[in-house]
Amino acid sequence: MVEIYTTPSCSSCRKAKKWLEQYGIKYVEKNLLVTKITKDEIKHILEKTENGFDDIVSTRSKAFKDNNLDIEEMSMNDLLEFIIKYPSVLRRPIIVDKYRLQVGYNDEEIRTFLPREYRNVISCSNCESCNCSYLTALERALSDNFIESNRL
């Protein structure tokens, strides 16, 4: 199941939710201002990052500046506790499932959450040369049955 960590005032969060809904992808929204993020949830997110905390934390946030902190000098446990106390330091939205992670909203990168068959149809720009039946694939991908059977 796709989880999306959001805040109500975040326009990128609204765009991401709209995109997920447009493509029929089920998700669970976690409002960071209402529900406290847990250490296990943060660790699950971190497992999918390339650069650890740097990928998910905004060191330019007010909470970091007000507390005069250096992310490089903090222990992992201290950072986890800080994020739990000040969830506004997280970049948003954070979209995650069992295998994938997207931080922020990007029209191209969010497509990774589409089922593979659907992504292939969308990215097929020259079907005559790739010897596929584009119309058949497109009709299948756009049919309600295909989308329903391949929802995450």
Residue pairs with C-beta under 8 A, 6 or more apart in sequence:
1 26
1 27
1 28
1 97
1 152
2 20
2 25
2 26
2 27
2 28
2 95
2 96
2 97
2 113
2 152
3 27
3 28
3 29
3 30
3 95
3 96
3 97
4 13
4 16
4 17
4 20
4 27
4 28
4 29
4 30
4 93
4 94
4 95
4 96
5 30
5 32
5 37
5 90
5 92
5 93
5 94
5 95
5 96
6 13
6 16
6 17
6 29
6 30
6 31
6 32
6 92
6 93
7 13
7 31
7 32
7 33
7 88
7 92
8 31
8 33
10 92
10 93
12 92
12 93
12 104
12 105
13 92
13 93
13 105
15 105
16 93
16 95
16 102
16 105
16 110
17 27
17 29
17 93
19 105
19 107
19 110
20 27
20 95
20 113
23 113
23 114
23 118
23 147
24 147
24 148
24 151
25 113
25 114
25 151
25 152
26 151
26 152
27 95
30 37
30 41
32 87
32 88
32 90
32 92
33 87
33 88
36 84
36 87
37 83
37 84
37 87
37 90
38 84
39 80
39 84
42 56
42 80
42 83
42 84
43 80
44 96
45 56
45 94
45 96
45 101
46 52
46 53
46 56
48 96
48 99
48 100
48 101
49 55
49 56
49 101
49 103
53 71
53 79
54 71
55 91
55 103
56 90
56 91
56 94
56 103
57 64
57 71
57 79
57 83
57 89
57 90
57 91
58 64
58 89
58 90
58 91
59 69
59 71
59 89
61 86
61 88
61 89
62 88
63 82
63 86
63 88
63 89
64 71
64 89
67 82
69 82
71 79
74 82
82 89
83 89
83 90
91 103
91 104
92 104
93 102
93 103
93 104
93 105
94 101
94 102
94 103
95 101
95 102
95 103
95 110
95 113
96 102
97 113
97 152
100 112
100 113
102 109
102 110
102 112
102 113
111 119
111 122
111 123
112 119
113 152
114 122
115 150
115 151
115 152
117 137
117 140
117 141
117 146
117 150
118 141
118 146
118 147
118 150
120 137
121 134
121 137
121 138
121 140
121 141
122 141
124 130
124 132
124 134
124 137
127 133
127 134
127 137
140 146
141 147
